[in-house]
């Protein structure tokens, strides 16, 4: 059964061997010329509304960025008083003289 | 006539030069489009669009690749665009049908019979073409250019603007996928006995 299936797969994969190129219709060139003479390439138009929306979107993004940066600068980082903080940690963890007993 | 000379004449609007270009490349472009789209009318439309684009954008051809490569590239891109549009419209039609719109769903042609396939291979080729249609687009393009058009790996790579190794990989994976699809089909066909090519196409 499997052998039969494999044979068919091989036959299908080989079925394009020796094939000829399909030929275009003899009337195709006439159609192309006709299309070329009648079709005018469509210019790309953008409506004023779309341009305005795009400009507003860009302005919004820029202003949001600006606000974020400004507010980020205003946030004060808590200052760590070096002596007190370090000594607190030291007291908490190194209560005994022996550094290896926690 | 030299390629550059031919393009220069097309740019200047000489119909004879355009006719010459068409004479040389029409069948190549049409066969590529037919292989990828697997519908005669669509392939003809795509071929028309390719030559119209060539005529209109001839001035953009810089001669970095051969004229043949340029034409194949336009043809492949055009076919991929058509396939994408078809898929999108199918999806849209499906959604519309859910909402009760009365437009019919687009149904693919049940099986494709390439006119160039040898008579004794016709039935197997139909199954193969159905499986080719299910390949990812890059694999499909590479397989079509290599197997149907007979381009070498390096020529295919030039058309697809990639490396020869990438094309080798694409065709290897295409063959693997085809083998898998075909084994599914023939397995069902043998065990089911009555299942037909159309059933396979419907499953796909």
Interface residues (C-beta under 8 A of the other chain):
Chain A: X1 X4 X5 X8 X9 X11 X12 X13 X14 X15 X16 X17 X18 X19 X20 X21 X22 X23 X24 X25 X28 X29 X31 X32 X33 X35 X36 X39 X41
Chain B: X15 X19 X22 X26 X27 X28 X29 X30 X31 X34 X43 X44 X47 X48 X51 X52 X55 X56 X114 X115 X116 X117 X118 X121 X122 X124 X125 X127 X128 X131 X147 X148 X149 X175 X178 X179 X182 X183 X186 X187 X190 X191
